């Protein structure tokens, strides 16, 4: 009986070791040869891309493979960060760290836009209002006229409420069909906690299940780590574990955001305040009597 268990253990170790070696070989092959490819709506070879994040460090913690893959393909990448990450009172420091990180990733500083709106402050328990986010991102999109806009999905990778609010705002604008005509919107797909922290071991499954995929080379991985080190004010011990084991330092999978049917209740919430006040009945102004 003990001999059978030993044989099974040996088989298990062999299979696990073989899978690790196979994953590493696949990564080395894909990381050097494959780049993110998304067909634009207009026939152009170089695209303008806008990546919308919530806080300084989102760009390298979550979007580093996408940013590097797009830049390596010759595209122009712009970063729009909607807050300075002032949750612990380090907004000024984190703002400077954002610019250093973007420069490390290859994004020109003139292409980095940072907002610090009073209604969009960093807080994991306080979702941002969709209208407040829309008021910022829509004018920026019409000003830049990007061919691609990329942000979080409806879980926001880490479940952070600010990440989710950006997705909801972009989805809302997409539902209203008021985005720039030649633009496609994409969301960074969230994964289960197991897949999130198995790093390169998630690559074989990702290749089979994902259409829009960005993978960094070993050099790109080191560049992503260095970009993370620029956010020194946020670098606690578990961030070191994150950059080593998180798949998001190596792999990004994207999914297109398409218009969805809107419920009537949601439409009522989006009505202007003036229209609502008329429905409730505003008091009519009194007329003066003629003498």
Backbone bond lengths (Angstrom), bond angles and torsions (degrees), N, CA, C in turn:
res aa  C-N    CA-C-N  psi(-1)  N-CA   C-N-CA  omega(-1)  CA-C   N-CA-C  phi
1 X - - - 1.468 - - 1.526 110.77 -
2 X 1.342 115.64 -45.42 1.462 119.90 179.29 1.523 110.67 -63.35
3 X 1.329 115.67 -35.24 1.468 120.09 179.26 1.520 110.80 -64.15
4 X 1.340 117.67 -40.49 1.471 121.87 178.85 1.528 110.98 -62.31
5 X 1.341 116.56 -42.54 1.472 120.15 178.79 1.521 111.35 -64.56
6 X 1.323 115.99 -38.20 1.465 119.30 178.57 1.525 111.31 -65.10
7 X 1.334 115.97 -39.12 1.466 120.39 178.11 1.520 110.45 -64.68
8 X 1.343 116.34 -43.91 1.470 120.64 178.78 1.525 111.34 -62.59
9 X 1.329 115.36 -40.43 1.468 119.19 178.27 1.520 111.27 -63.13
10 X 1.316 115.85 -41.70 1.460 119.82 179.47 1.529 110.60 -63.47
11 X 1.345 116.32 -41.63 1.458 120.13 177.25 1.527 110.71 -62.00
12 X 1.338 116.06 -42.32 1.468 120.51 -179.32 1.522 110.95 -63.63
13 X 1.329 116.47 -44.11 1.467 120.31 178.28 1.529 110.99 -62.66
14 X 1.324 115.51 -41.55 1.461 120.20 -179.21 1.524 110.96 -64.13
15 X 1.334 116.32 -44.46 1.470 120.58 179.56 1.518 110.74 -64.18
16 X 1.333 116.72 -43.61 1.463 120.41 -179.49 1.524 110.61 -64.42
17 X 1.313 117.24 -44.58 1.463 121.00 179.65 1.523 110.92 -64.18
18 X 1.323 116.81 -40.83 1.467 120.91 179.30 1.525 110.86 -64.54
19 X 1.340 116.58 -38.91 1.462 119.92 179.88 1.528 111.05 -66.97
20 X 1.320 117.17 -38.71 1.465 120.84 177.86 1.528 110.20 -63.27
21 X 1.329 117.04 -46.40 1.463 120.83 179.23 1.526 110.37 -62.82
22 X 1.318 116.37 -43.73 1.468 120.97 178.74 1.525 110.93 -60.70
23 X 1.335 117.81 -44.06 1.460 122.00 179.93 1.521 110.99 -62.82
24 X 1.324 116.50 -41.05 1.468 120.11 178.96 1.526 111.36 -65.18
25 X 1.323 117.34 -40.56 1.463 120.71 178.57 1.523 110.96 -65.63
26 X 1.327 116.37 -42.25 1.466 120.79 177.29 1.522 109.97 -61.85
27 X 1.322 116.20 -42.16 1.463 120.14 -179.95 1.530 111.40 -63.01
28 X 1.318 116.74 -46.03 1.462 119.47 -179.69 1.524 111.04 -61.42
29 X 1.330 116.35 -38.23 1.463 120.34 179.81 1.528 110.92 -69.89
30 X 1.333 116.83 -49.75 1.464 121.37 -176.57 1.523 111.21 -71.68
31 X 1.335 116.62 -40.14 1.457 120.07 -176.51 1.513 113.75 -61.07
32 X 1.319 116.59 -32.96 1.466 119.97 -179.28 1.528 112.51 -87.42
33 X 1.337 117.06 -27.71 1.463 119.09 -170.22 1.521 114.74 -107.59
34 X 1.318 118.50 -27.42 1.463 119.30 -172.82 1.519 111.39 -102.71
35 X 1.348 114.76 136.10 1.457 121.36 175.74 1.517 110.06 -126.86
36 X 1.321 115.57 156.31 1.457 120.38 179.99 1.519 109.63 -62.90
37 X 1.328 116.66 128.67 1.460 121.88 -178.40 1.527 109.84 -128.56
38 X 1.330 116.62 115.62 1.459 122.55 177.54 1.524 107.89 -129.32
39 X 1.311 116.50 124.33 1.459 121.13 -178.69 1.523 109.91 -75.30
40 X 1.330 118.57 124.87 1.467 120.52 178.91 1.529 111.56 -76.25
41 X 1.315 116.20 165.85 1.463 120.84 178.19 1.522 112.20 -73.00
42 X 1.308 116.03 -23.61 1.465 120.73 179.58 1.525 108.92 -113.17
43 X 1.333 118.51 149.96 1.468 120.91 -176.66 1.526 112.80 -76.95
44 X 1.332 115.79 87.97 1.464 121.10 178.37 1.526 108.54 -134.47
45 X 1.316 115.97 157.90 1.465 120.32 -179.18 1.523 112.10 -95.75
46 X 1.335 117.37 -28.69 1.461 121.89 -179.88 1.524 108.89 -117.24
47 X 1.320 116.28 129.01 1.457 120.58 -175.77 1.527 111.36 -109.23
48 X 1.325 114.36 151.99 1.456 121.28 172.12 1.533 107.16 -98.92
49 X 1.333 116.50 125.41 1.463 121.82 -172.78 1.524 109.34 -121.03
50 X 1.330 115.98 134.77 1.462 121.99 175.83 1.522 108.64 -116.23
51 X 1.332 116.60 121.33 1.465 122.14 176.93 1.523 107.97 -107.93
52 X 1.326 116.49 121.75 1.461 121.93 -175.61 1.526 109.69 -103.92
53 X 1.326 116.44 121.57 1.462 122.26 -179.79 1.532 109.80 -121.54
54 X 1.330 115.51 171.34 1.459 120.80 -178.09 1.520 112.78 -100.41
55 X 1.345 117.00 -37.31 1.466 121.23 -173.46 1.525 110.93 -139.11
56 X 1.324 117.12 154.28 1.464 119.48 168.47 1.530 109.89 -57.65
57 X 1.275 117.21 133.86 1.476 131.90 -176.99 1.523 112.61 99.90
58 X 1.352 118.68 -16.70 1.466 119.80 175.16 1.519 110.88 -59.96
59 X 1.332 116.49 -36.61 1.467 120.70 -174.63 1.521 112.10 -61.70
60 X 1.336 118.03 -34.10 1.464 119.58 -179.22 1.530 112.35 -100.60
61 X 1.314 118.68 -29.73 1.463 121.16 178.73 1.520 112.13 -67.27
62 X 1.334 116.16 -34.67 1.462 120.09 -172.17 1.526 114.08 -120.73
63 X 1.326 118.57 -35.50 1.460 120.91 -170.42 1.528 114.31 -109.22
64 X 1.319 118.43 8.58 1.465 120.31 -176.35 1.532 113.47 -56.40
65 X 1.348 120.58 -46.78 1.462 119.26 178.14 1.528 113.10 -60.28
66 X 1.333 117.03 -40.54 1.466 120.68 179.73 1.520 110.82 -64.77
67 X 1.324 116.67 -48.01 1.468 121.04 -178.65 1.522 110.65 -59.83
68 X 1.326 116.88 -48.86 1.458 119.93 -176.85 1.525 112.15 -67.41
69 X 1.332 116.57 -39.00 1.463 119.78 179.61 1.523 111.16 -64.23
70 X 1.317 117.26 -41.69 1.461 121.14 -179.87 1.525 111.24 -67.80
71 X 1.329 116.87 -42.07 1.471 120.30 179.33 1.527 110.58 -65.99
72 X 1.326 116.96 -41.37 1.460 120.63 179.44 1.524 112.08 -64.10
73 X 1.334 116.57 -23.40 1.468 120.93 177.31 1.522 112.08 -86.85
74 X 1.341 117.04 1.30 1.459 120.90 176.84 1.506 115.18 91.08
75 X 1.337 118.20 9.73 1.460 121.41 -179.65 1.524 111.29 -82.69
76 X 1.334 115.85 160.99 1.462 121.97 177.96 1.522 108.93 -98.38
77 X 1.315 116.85 115.49 1.466 121.81 -176.02 1.522 110.00 -104.21
78 X 1.341 115.40 132.86 1.463 122.91 175.46 1.525 107.95 -119.55
79 X 1.326 116.68 142.87 1.469 122.80 178.62 1.523 108.94 -115.14
80 X 1.334 116.43 125.96 1.462 122.17 174.41 1.523 107.89 -115.28
81 X 1.331 117.26 111.72 1.473 122.97 179.60 1.530 108.15 -107.38
82 X 1.325 117.10 124.67 1.464 121.05 -169.59 1.525 114.81 -88.96
83 X 1.323 118.62 -2.20 1.468 120.24 174.72 1.525 108.77 -152.32
84 X 1.331 115.83 163.00 1.470 119.14 178.86 1.522 112.50 -96.18
85 X 1.362 116.58 10.34 1.465 119.63 175.48 1.506 113.80 66.21
86 X 1.334 116.28 46.13 1.467 120.70 -172.61 1.530 113.18 -91.46
87 X 1.331 118.05 25.00 1.462 121.29 -176.49 1.526 112.02 -59.67
88 X 1.334 117.26 -37.08 1.465 121.81 178.59 1.526 112.09 -104.98
89 X 1.328 117.17 16.51 1.453 120.59 178.64 1.518 114.50 77.81
90 X 1.345 116.87 21.98 1.465 121.10 -178.29 1.526 111.49 -112.90
91 X 1.312 116.56 31.21 1.457 120.73 -174.93 1.516 113.87 -58.00
92 X 1.329 117.57 -45.11 1.466 120.71 -178.36 1.525 111.14 -65.02
93 X 1.329 115.94 -42.63 1.464 120.02 178.82 1.514 111.14 -63.89
94 X 1.323 116.78 -44.44 1.459 120.68 -177.49 1.527 111.62 -68.72
95 X 1.322 117.02 -29.27 1.464 120.04 176.64 1.526 110.28 -62.75
96 X 1.326 116.31 -45.78 1.462 120.39 178.42 1.530 111.15 -65.18
97 X 1.317 116.26 -37.22 1.464 120.18 178.31 1.525 111.58 -64.42
98 X 1.325 116.46 -35.93 1.467 120.44 178.04 1.523 111.19 -59.58
99 X 1.327 116.82 -47.89 1.459 120.32 -178.30 1.538 111.30 -64.92
100 X 1.324 117.02 -37.84 1.466 120.05 177.65 1.526 111.05 -65.79
101 X 1.322 116.45 -41.21 1.460 120.79 179.88 1.522 111.38 -64.66
102 X 1.341 116.52 -44.81 1.463 120.13 -179.81 1.524 111.08 -63.02
103 X 1.317 116.13 -38.30 1.460 120.47 178.71 1.532 110.17 -64.10
104 X 1.330 116.82 -39.08 1.462 120.91 177.23 1.520 111.49 -63.57
105 X 1.331 116.92 -38.70 1.465 120.97 -179.75 1.523 112.90 -75.38
106 X 1.328 116.87 -11.32 1.461 120.15 178.21 1.505 114.80 101.83
107 X 1.345 117.55 10.38 1.469 121.47 178.26 1.522 108.51 -90.37
108 X 1.333 118.56 121.65 1.471 119.92 178.26 1.525 111.01 -59.94
109 X 1.322 117.12 143.83 1.465 120.89 -177.34 1.525 111.96 -61.51
110 X 1.342 117.43 -29.33 1.469 119.92 178.98 1.529 111.67 -68.23
111 X 1.343 116.79 -14.02 1.462 121.24 -179.89 1.526 112.90 -99.90
112 X 1.328 117.14 11.52 1.466 121.58 -179.33 1.525 108.80 -109.67
113 X 1.336 116.45 125.00 1.453 122.14 -177.41 1.532 108.75 -121.01
114 X 1.308 116.04 123.90 1.465 121.68 -176.90 1.520 109.58 -121.55
115 X 1.337 116.21 127.22 1.462 121.72 177.89 1.529 109.55 -110.14
116 X 1.316 114.84 153.47 1.466 121.15 175.19 1.522 108.05 -140.69
117 X 1.324 115.39 66.86 1.464 121.97 -176.92 1.528 109.84 -82.12
118 X 1.308 116.38 142.87 1.471 120.65 -177.17 1.533 112.37 -63.38
119 X 1.342 117.27 -27.25 1.463 120.76 -179.75 1.526 113.06 -90.58
120 X 1.332 116.83 -2.81 1.460 121.02 -178.89 1.524 109.89 -126.40
121 X 1.327 115.17 62.81 1.451 120.83 -179.79 1.533 110.43 -95.11
122 X 1.307 115.51 147.54 1.464 122.17 -178.53 1.524 110.64 -63.26
123 X 1.335 115.95 117.62 1.468 120.59 175.85 1.528 108.68 -163.18
124 X 1.331 118.17 119.51 1.473 120.10 -176.79 1.522 114.13 -66.70
125 X 1.334 117.68 -21.52 1.464 120.27 -177.02 1.524 113.03 -102.82
126 X 1.324 117.63 1.27 1.463 121.24 -178.41 1.531 110.18 -119.50
127 X 1.331 117.59 94.86 1.470 119.45 177.55 1.529 110.66 -62.12
128 X 1.316 115.36 144.72 1.458 119.92 175.73 1.522 109.83 -80.54
129 X 1.322 115.82 146.18 1.462 119.47 177.10 1.523 109.66 -70.72
130 X 1.319 114.50 138.25 1.463 120.22 -176.73 1.522 110.92 -58.28
131 X 1.326 116.78 -42.00 1.469 120.08 -178.23 1.521 111.37 -62.85
132 X 1.340 117.10 -38.18 1.470 120.16 -179.81 1.530 110.77 -65.09
133 X 1.328 116.29 -39.63 1.465 119.73 178.60 1.532 110.03 -69.36
134 X 1.310 116.21 -42.04 1.470 120.01 -179.87 1.525 111.51 -59.23
135 X 1.333 116.59 -39.29 1.464 120.65 -177.32 1.527 112.39 -63.05
136 X 1.327 116.22 -24.24 1.466 119.52 179.24 1.526 111.43 -92.89
137 X 1.320 117.15 -48.70 1.468 118.84 -171.07 1.525 112.85 -75.04
138 X 1.334 118.27 -31.64 1.470 119.45 -177.31 1.530 112.27 -66.55
139 X 1.351 119.82 -47.99 1.471 118.71 176.13 1.526 113.25 -61.00
140 X 1.340 116.87 -36.49 1.466 119.46 179.07 1.526 110.43 -64.53
141 X 1.326 116.73 -40.63 1.459 119.84 179.80 1.529 111.37 -66.08
142 X 1.323 116.97 -39.20 1.467 119.44 178.69 1.527 111.24 -72.17
143 X 1.327 116.89 -28.86 1.462 119.85 177.59 1.534 110.99 -72.59
144 X 1.343 116.65 -46.47 1.466 120.72 -177.25 1.525 112.92 -80.42
145 X 1.342 116.69 -28.94 1.468 121.56 -175.46 1.537 111.47 52.68
146 X 1.332 117.62 56.05 1.473 119.56 -179.57 1.528 111.24 -73.17
147 X 1.309 115.55 154.78 1.460 120.39 175.25 1.531 110.56 -85.63
148 X 1.334 116.51 -26.60 1.464 122.31 178.02 1.517 109.59 -132.53
149 X 1.330 116.38 138.91 1.465 122.25 170.47 1.518 106.94 -125.08
150 X 1.326 116.66 130.87 1.459 121.87 -175.78 1.520 109.15 -129.05
151 X 1.329 116.66 133.19 1.468 121.35 176.64 1.526 109.17 -149.67
152 X 1.322 117.46 -163.07 1.461 122.88 -177.80 1.525 110.84 -77.23
153 X 1.337 116.05 166.62 1.454 120.81 171.86 1.527 109.24 -94.33
154 X 1.323 116.97 -168.55 1.468 119.85 -173.02 1.523 114.02 -77.39
155 X 1.341 117.78 3.78 1.468 120.73 169.76 1.522 111.03 -112.84
156 X 1.311 116.86 -19.99 1.460 120.73 175.44 1.509 115.47 70.24
157 X 1.338 118.02 27.68 1.466 125.55 179.10 1.527 111.92 66.78
158 X 1.332 117.15 -55.67 1.467 121.38 -176.71 1.525 112.95 -106.02
159 X 1.326 117.26 -0.40 1.461 120.37 -177.99 1.513 113.75 80.64
160 X 1.336 118.39 8.61 1.467 121.69 -178.83 1.529 109.40 -66.94
161 X 1.328 116.59 131.97 1.458 121.14 -175.09 1.528 112.70 -62.17
162 X 1.333 117.24 -33.80 1.467 119.79 179.33 1.523 111.52 -68.25
163 X 1.322 117.65 -37.47 1.469 121.08 175.71 1.526 110.11 -60.66
164 X 1.331 114.77 -46.61 1.466 120.39 -177.45 1.525 110.84 -64.08
165 X 1.332 117.06 -36.67 1.472 120.67 -179.40 1.529 111.48 -62.46
166 X 1.331 117.26 -37.64 1.468 119.66 178.54 1.522 110.09 -64.94
167 X 1.327 116.15 -44.31 1.466 118.81 177.10 1.519 111.12 -58.92
168 X 1.320 116.45 -47.19 1.462 120.36 -177.39 1.525 111.45 -61.22
169 X 1.327 116.67 -37.32 1.464 120.14 179.22 1.527 111.00 -68.23
170 X 1.332 116.91 -43.54 1.464 119.69 179.02 1.524 110.97 -66.83
171 X 1.322 116.89 -38.28 1.458 120.21 176.48 1.526 110.63 -64.31
172 X 1.319 116.59 -39.61 1.465 121.44 178.19 1.531 111.15 -61.83
173 X 1.325 116.81 -45.07 1.465 120.51 178.54 1.516 110.85 -64.99
174 X 1.318 116.24 -35.79 1.459 120.67 177.28 1.527 110.71 -66.49
175 X 1.329 116.75 -40.72 1.470 120.80 178.31 1.522 111.60 -63.16
176 X 1.330 116.35 -36.38 1.465 121.12 179.79 1.529 112.42 -77.17
177 X 1.338 114.75 -11.64 1.474 121.35 179.74 1.529 111.94 58.39
178 X 1.325 114.93 46.32 1.465 119.46 178.93 1.529 111.30 -119.85
179 X 1.338 116.89 15.81 1.459 120.12 174.87 1.525 109.66 -76.34
180 X 1.328 118.64 158.72 1.461 120.52 175.88 1.531 111.78 -52.43
181 X 1.315 117.01 142.77 1.465 122.45 -170.61 1.525 113.90 -59.87
182 X 1.308 117.32 -41.68 1.462 121.23 -172.67 1.530 112.98 -95.38
183 X 1.326 116.93 27.07 1.456 121.86 -174.39 1.523 111.00 -113.31
184 X 1.341 115.99 141.73 1.461 122.20 171.28 1.528 108.15 -115.67
185 X 1.334 116.77 139.45 1.464 121.92 -178.33 1.530 109.55 -109.81
186 X 1.335 115.56 138.32 1.467 120.95 -179.12 1.522 109.97 -133.79
187 X 1.342 115.23 154.53 1.454 121.73 178.42 1.520 110.07 -123.65
188 X 1.328 115.27 143.57 1.456 121.82 177.04 1.525 108.62 -78.69
189 X 1.315 116.63 121.25 1.457 120.78 -174.18 1.529 112.02 -74.50
190 X 1.327 115.46 133.45 1.462 121.56 173.33 1.524 109.29 -85.27
191 X 1.322 115.51 152.92 1.465 120.71 179.23 1.524 109.69 -125.09
192 X 1.317 115.23 174.36 1.460 120.25 174.77 1.523 109.70 -67.38
193 X 1.312 115.95 163.01 1.462 121.04 -177.86 1.535 110.84 -62.88
194 X 1.340 116.85 -32.74 1.463 120.10 -179.96 1.528 110.12 -67.40
195 X 1.328 116.93 -49.80 1.469 120.61 -179.10 1.528 111.07 -66.76
196 X 1.302 116.83 -29.24 1.467 120.68 -177.02 1.515 111.66 -64.75
197 X 1.324 118.05 -31.86 1.460 120.84 -173.05 1.530 113.94 -117.87
198 X 1.330 116.93 30.54 1.475 119.03 173.83 1.522 110.55 -111.64
199 X 1.318 116.78 7.46 1.458 122.71 173.06 1.528 111.95 51.98
200 X 1.318 116.68 -125.24 1.462 121.65 -173.13 1.529 112.34 -67.08
201 X 1.327 117.89 -19.74 1.462 120.51 -178.81 1.523 112.07 -66.62
202 X 1.323 117.28 -16.22 1.460 120.20 178.99 1.529 112.19 -85.17
203 X 1.328 117.49 -8.36 1.461 120.66 -173.99 1.529 114.14 -64.33
204 X 1.348 120.81 -44.94 1.473 118.32 179.68 1.523 113.27 -56.62
205 X 1.337 117.86 -44.44 1.460 120.69 178.35 1.522 111.14 -66.39
206 X 1.326 116.66 -38.89 1.461 120.53 179.95 1.522 111.31 -62.76
207 X 1.309 117.70 -40.75 1.460 121.51 179.53 1.526 111.59 -61.83
208 X 1.315 116.40 -32.10 1.467 120.62 -178.10 1.522 112.81 -80.93
209 X 1.328 117.35 -25.19 1.471 120.23 -170.24 1.522 115.09 -113.15
210 X 1.333 118.68 -8.72 1.463 119.99 -172.95 1.522 111.60 -118.55
211 X 1.325 115.53 137.64 1.466 121.83 179.79 1.525 111.48 -88.81
212 X 1.332 116.71 -45.52 1.464 121.11 -178.52 1.524 108.30 -105.01
213 X 1.307 115.90 107.77 1.466 122.05 -169.09 1.524 110.42 -132.11
214 X 1.339 115.89 133.78 1.462 122.22 174.60 1.517 108.26 -122.20
215 X 1.338 116.81 128.62 1.459 122.71 179.29 1.521 108.14 -131.62
216 X 1.324 116.83 131.63 1.466 119.73 179.22 1.521 110.42 -90.22
217 X 1.309 115.96 152.88 1.462 122.26 173.99 1.533 109.09 -75.47
218 X 1.319 118.23 169.29 1.477 119.12 175.15 1.528 112.38 -54.32
219 X 1.336 117.07 -38.72 1.462 119.58 176.80 1.529 110.68 -65.03
220 X 1.331 116.36 -39.65 1.465 120.32 177.60 1.520 111.96 -65.29
221 X 1.334 116.06 -34.17 1.467 119.99 176.53 1.519 110.39 -63.04
222 X 1.341 116.92 -44.93 1.462 120.38 178.00 1.525 111.14 -63.05
223 X 1.323 116.50 -36.79 1.460 120.13 178.04 1.532 110.61 -65.03
224 X 1.343 116.59 -39.83 1.461 120.39 176.57 1.519 112.03 -63.97
225 X 1.339 116.34 -39.29 1.466 119.92 176.09 1.526 110.86 -62.69
226 X 1.319 116.25 -43.13 1.455 119.91 -179.48 1.529 111.04 -65.02
227 X 1.338 116.07 -37.48 1.464 119.38 176.36 1.526 110.60 -62.67
228 X 1.334 116.59 -38.55 1.462 120.25 177.30 1.519 111.20 -65.09
229 X 1.326 117.32 -36.37 1.459 120.29 -179.82 1.524 111.67 -67.05
230 X 1.331 117.73 -21.04 1.459 120.22 174.79 1.528 111.87 -65.53
231 X 1.332 116.33 -24.53 1.467 121.14 177.26 1.532 108.85 -90.19
232 X 1.317 115.54 59.88 1.453 120.61 -173.11 1.521 112.34 -66.02
233 X 1.322 118.23 -30.27 1.467 120.29 -179.38 1.526 111.86 -65.19
234 X 1.327 117.47 -19.48 1.466 122.37 -178.78 1.527 112.40 -105.59
235 X 1.334 116.70 2.69 1.454 119.62 -170.59 1.527 110.84 -88.09
236 X 1.336 115.25 85.69 1.464 121.81 173.50 1.534 108.08 -96.56
237 X 1.316 117.11 175.34 1.468 121.23 -170.69 1.524 112.88 -58.70
238 X 1.336 117.84 -37.98 1.465 118.09 -176.71 1.524 112.41 -74.54
239 X 1.357 117.69 -16.39 1.460 119.39 173.24 1.527 110.22 -68.61
240 X 1.324 117.06 -33.78 1.465 120.47 176.37 1.530 110.31 -62.09
241 X 1.339 116.54 -42.11 1.464 120.26 176.78 1.530 110.37 -65.32
242 X 1.331 115.89 -36.76 1.468 119.84 -178.72 1.523 111.09 -61.85
243 X 1.323 117.04 -50.01 1.465 118.70 -174.66 1.529 111.85 -67.52
244 X 1.331 118.03 -22.25 1.459 120.66 178.75 1.522 111.32 -82.78
245 X 1.334 117.77 -41.26 1.461 121.11 -170.53 1.529 114.79 -105.46
246 X 1.313 119.52 -15.16 1.460 119.79 -175.42 1.522 111.60 -75.76
247 X 1.307 116.69 133.15 1.469 121.85 176.64 1.520 111.35 -65.15
248 X 1.348 117.76 -23.75 1.460 120.79 -175.12 1.521 112.55 -72.57
249 X 1.318 117.11 -12.42 1.458 119.66 171.66 1.528 111.15 -80.90
250 X 1.341 116.25 -17.93 1.461 122.33 -177.81 1.519 113.35 -112.41
251 X 1.336 115.89 -39.72 1.462 121.46 -167.02 1.524 109.77 -131.18
252 X 1.319 116.02 135.62 1.471 123.08 168.21 1.514 108.47 -126.69
253 X 1.325 116.27 134.37 1.460 120.71 171.47 1.522 108.15 -119.46
254 X 1.317 115.90 133.92 1.454 122.11 -175.36 1.523 111.08 -115.51
255 X 1.309 114.80 154.20 1.467 121.82 177.01 1.529 107.88 -137.81
256 X 1.329 115.88 139.12 1.455 119.33 -176.31 1.528 111.17 -72.90
257 X 1.314 116.44 140.80 1.460 123.26 174.80 1.526 107.91 -93.04
258 X 1.316 116.02 118.39 1.464 121.86 -177.98 1.527 109.83 -116.81
259 X 1.332 118.00 156.51 1.474 120.27 179.20 1.520 111.40 -59.32
260 X 1.328 115.50 140.92 1.453 122.10 177.34 1.518 109.18 -119.29
261 X 1.321 115.34 157.39 1.467 119.37 175.98 1.523 108.91 -69.93
262 X 1.325 115.72 136.83 1.465 121.55 -177.29 1.514 109.15 -104.08
263 X 1.343 116.70 132.68 1.465 121.70 178.07 1.528 109.77 -68.79
264 X 1.324 117.96 151.10 1.468 120.59 177.81 1.519 113.29 -57.27
265 X 1.341 117.35 -35.24 1.469 120.01 179.79 1.519 111.28 -64.22
266 X 1.343 116.57 -35.70 1.453 120.11 178.18 1.519 110.95 -70.86
267 X 1.325 116.08 -33.99 1.456 119.91 178.22 1.522 111.01 -64.77
268 X 1.342 115.76 -37.48 1.464 119.80 179.91 1.516 110.67 -65.34
269 X 1.338 116.99 -37.30 1.462 120.41 179.55 1.512 111.47 -66.02
270 X 1.327 118.16 -27.60 1.456 121.78 -177.71 1.525 113.01 -87.32
271 X 1.332 117.75 -4.48 1.457 119.60 179.96 1.522 110.34 -65.98
272 X 1.325 117.77 145.39 1.464 120.88 177.95 1.518 111.20 -61.73
273 X 1.347 114.84 153.20 1.466 119.88 -178.59 1.528 111.27 -62.66
274 X 1.327 116.09 -33.39 1.460 119.11 -179.27 1.517 111.10 -62.73
275 X 1.353 116.11 -40.90 1.444 119.21 -179.38 1.515 110.64 -66.57
276 X 1.340 116.85 -37.30 1.461 119.96 178.81 1.523 110.87 -66.43
277 X 1.317 116.52 -39.58 1.454 119.56 -178.84 1.520 110.72 -65.37
278 X 1.331 117.69 -33.45 1.463 120.43 177.61 1.513 111.15 -68.56
279 X 1.344 116.33 -36.36 1.458 119.36 179.22 1.519 110.79 -64.61
280 X 1.322 117.46 -36.64 1.468 120.99 179.60 1.527 111.06 -79.23
281 X 1.316 117.13 -17.66 1.461 120.17 177.91 1.511 112.24 91.58
282 X 1.327 116.93 107.05 1.452 120.79 177.09 1.523 109.33 -89.65
283 X 1.319 119.37 144.70 1.470 120.71 177.30 1.522 110.50 -64.88
284 X 1.315 116.44 131.97 1.460 121.15 179.67 1.518 110.59 -75.46
285 X 1.314 117.74 143.03 1.472 120.04 178.58 1.517 111.09 -67.09
286 X 1.341 115.67 140.39 1.458 120.28 179.92 1.518 110.63 -75.08
287 X 1.335 114.57 137.69 1.459 119.43 178.40 1.533 110.11 -86.95
288 X 1.305 114.71 142.24 1.459 119.15 176.17 1.522 110.16 -78.81
289 X 1.297 113.89 140.19 1.466 119.40 177.54 1.514 109.49 -79.16
290 X 1.323 114.80 139.82 1.465 120.31 177.08 1.519 109.99 -78.66
291 X 1.302 115.97 133.49 1.475 120.42 179.50 1.532 109.82 -81.00
